[in-house]
Amino acid sequence: MGRYYRKNPYDRSSDDEHTAQKHNKAVALGYDMDQDDAPKVLASGRGAVAEKIIALAKANHIPIQEDPILVSALETLDVGSTIPPELYLVVAEVFAYVYRIKERHNRKKV
C-alpha cells in the first residue's frame, strides 16, 4: 500500500498528532470500467467515519492520496453518485497515482 504524504520539515508535532489533525475528512472513490460512466463516491465522512474509511483502505491495501481541496469538493456529493465532469481531470490524476503505486507494489512481489 502506498501513501502519499510529505511532512513539513519545520513541523515539530508528532506524526500521530499530525495524522489525527489531517484526517478529519475522507472520501473513497471507485470506478468499474465495465459498469460506470465515471468514478463514483463509495464512502464519505468526517471525524470517526473518516478514520474508519482510512483504516479500511489501509487494511485492504488501497493506496491513499491526500488532497484536502479535492476531498472538500468530493464530500459535497452523495454516496453512490458519479463525480461531475469538472472533477474528471483531477480524479484521473488520483487514479493514475493509485495505479502507479499498485504497479510498483506488484513488481516488488515478483
MORA-V784127 format. One record per residue. N is the residue number from 1. RES is the residue in three letters. SS is DSSP state (2 for helix, 1 for strand, 0 for the rest). Layout:
BEGIN
N/RES/SS ; N/RES/SS
END
This chain:
BEGIN
1/MET/0 ; 2/GLY/0 ; 3/ARG/1 ; 4/TYR/1 ; 5/TYR/0 ; 6/ARG/0 ; 7/LYS/0 ; 8/ASN/0 ; 9/PRO/0 ; 10/TYR/0 ; 11/ASP/0 ; 12/ARG/0 ; 13/SER/0 ; 14/SER/0 ; 15/ASP/2 ; 16/ASP/2 ; 17/GLU/2 ; 18/HIS/2 ; 19/THR/2 ; 20/ALA/2 ; 21/GLN/2 ; 22/LYS/2 ; 23/HIS/0 ; 24/ASN/0 ; 25/LYS/1 ; 26/ALA/1 ; 27/VAL/1 ; 28/ALA/1 ; 29/LEU/1 ; 30/GLY/1 ; 31/TYR/0 ; 32/ASP/0 ; 33/MET/0 ; 34/ASP/0 ; 35/GLN/0 ; 36/ASP/0 ; 37/ASP/0 ; 38/ALA/0 ; 39/PRO/0 ; 40/LYS/1 ; 41/VAL/1 ; 42/LEU/1 ; 43/ALA/1 ; 44/SER/1 ; 45/GLY/1 ; 46/ARG/1 ; 47/GLY/0 ; 48/ALA/2 ; 49/VAL/2 ; 50/ALA/2 ; 51/GLU/2 ; 52/LYS/2 ; 53/ILE/2 ; 54/ILE/2 ; 55/ALA/2 ; 56/LEU/2 ; 57/ALA/2 ; 58/LYS/2 ; 59/ALA/2 ; 60/ASN/0 ; 61/HIS/0 ; 62/ILE/0 ; 63/PRO/0 ; 64/ILE/1 ; 65/GLN/1 ; 66/GLU/0 ; 67/ASP/0 ; 68/PRO/2 ; 69/ILE/2 ; 70/LEU/2 ; 71/VAL/2 ; 72/SER/2 ; 73/ALA/2 ; 74/LEU/2 ; 75/GLU/0 ; 76/THR/0 ; 77/LEU/0 ; 78/ASP/0 ; 79/VAL/0 ; 80/GLY/0 ; 81/SER/0 ; 82/THR/1 ; 83/ILE/0 ; 84/PRO/0 ; 85/PRO/2 ; 86/GLU/2 ; 87/LEU/2 ; 88/TYR/2 ; 89/LEU/2 ; 90/VAL/2 ; 91/VAL/2 ; 92/ALA/2 ; 93/GLU/2 ; 94/VAL/2 ; 95/PHE/2 ; 96/ALA/2 ; 97/TYR/2 ; 98/VAL/2 ; 99/TYR/2 ; 100/ARG/2 ; 101/ILE/2 ; 102/LYS/2 ; 103/GLU/2 ; 104/ARG/2 ; 105/HIS/2 ; 106/ASN/2 ; 107/ARG/2 ; 108/LYS/2 ; 109/LYS/2 ; 110/VAL/0
END
